[in-house]
């Protein structure tokens, strides 16, 4: 036995398809899953599994959601490569790092959160299209009544600039095709660059602001680089802040930026809500000055009485943009790919 995978059931609760896919990538590996409630360290769980001499034969080890101690690691004298993953981030204490370094074991971590970036970016595109075309609102309306099927203009008389036949958009907000729209993005990383490329391929005028991104990233995404956030928000028809939430990005898009968005702009939120001043977003959305398509919120879960729920200018989903089976599989692949080929 060269390969060993040990998975805590709590890990499966967060990434239910990742461990199984990791096992398909290491098809000859021994897979151990302790029972629910078994929180013993990895070494004790392996010792009780009845494996033939795991200490002397395991050269590659993957622990997912398991507690790991120096004593555990001391039982694996042949270990060469390993990964120790918690449900979020690395699941290893500092003294274990020092031990592994001294033992010459190569330890792999995720290089970035790129494993779910495709899922989140595609979801962001879907929210954008739903926000522009009011798809969820129309779906809800045709369940409750047949008014959306009325193709006659108001009062049966055609007038310029109001609803006509088979028209479900709201002209008070950014609507219609993504092609030709001024899409303005905060960020040029894993998620933002993918979203930018989608919008660009669909014919949008895309610009992005990210002071930390390299120039080639903007070119590959089909986005024009903007050097000042104030300039980015000034002409946006679709505004998509797409950076992770860190100490430096908390409140990055402030009230002054939200207030500078043109009336009717569609705001798309799919990474973290608190990179923005959500009070300002709420104020302008509730005043019918902006429309909103969001998967992430300042309060989660949103209370059922929240005034943003069910509004004609809001599309809402429950923070699940990144949690696809594909993201689970990519999570496993980005770890397994780092190990030396067999």
URBELDA-V801737 format. One line per field, one symbol per residue. phi: phi as a letter, one per 40 degrees, with the letter a starting at -180 (. if undefined). psi: psi as a letter, one per 30 degrees, with the letter a starting at -180 (. if undefined). burial: I if it has 16 or more other C-alpha atoms within 10 Angstrom, else O. A space follows every 10 residues. Layout:
phi=???
psi=???
burial=???
This chain:
phi=.cbbbbbccc ccccbcbccc cdcccbcccc bbbccdgcbc cdcccccccg ccfcccbcbb bbbbgccbbc cdcccbcccb babbbccbgc baccccdccc cccgccbbbc cacccbcccc cccccccccc ccbfccccdc ccccabdccc cccdggbcbc gbcbcfbbcb ccbdagccdg cccbbchacd ccccddcccc ccgccbbaba cbccddcccc cgbccbcbcd ccccbccbbb cbbccbdcbc gdccdccccc ccdgcccbbb bacccbcccc cddccccgcb bbbbbbacbb ccdccccccg ccbbbbbcfb cccbcccdcc dccccccccc cb
psi=jekkkkkkfe effeiffeee eeeffifgkk kkjllkfjgl leeeeeeffg ljheeffjfk kjkjgkkkle eeeffifgke klkjklejak iklefeeeee eefgkkkklk fagffgeeee eeeeeeeeee eefheeeeee efeflgeffj fklkggkkkk glkakhjflj fflklblfkf kjkkkjlhae eeeeeeeeee fggljkklkj ffklefeeee fgkkkkfkee eeffgkekkj jilljleffj gejleeeeff kkkfkkkkjf dkegfljfee eeeeefghfl lkjkfllfkk lkkfgkffkg lfgkkklhhg efileeeeee eeefeefflk k.
burial=OOIIIIIIII IIOOIIIIII IIIOOIOOII IIIIOOOOIO OIIOIIOOOO OOOIIOIIII IIIIIIIIII OIIIIIOIII IIIIIIIOOO IIOOOIOOII OOOOIOIIII OOOIIIIIII IIIIIOIIII IIIIIIIIOO OOOOOOOOOO OOOOOOOOOO OOIIOOIIII OOIIIIOIOO IIIIIIIIII IIIIIIIIII OOOIIIIIII OOOOOOOIOO IIIIIIOOII OIIOIIIIII IIIIIOOOOI IIIIOOIIIO IIIIIIIIII IIIIIIIIOI IIOIIIOIII IIIIIIIOOO OOOOOOOIOO OIIIIIOOIO IIOIIIIIII IIIIIIOIIO OO
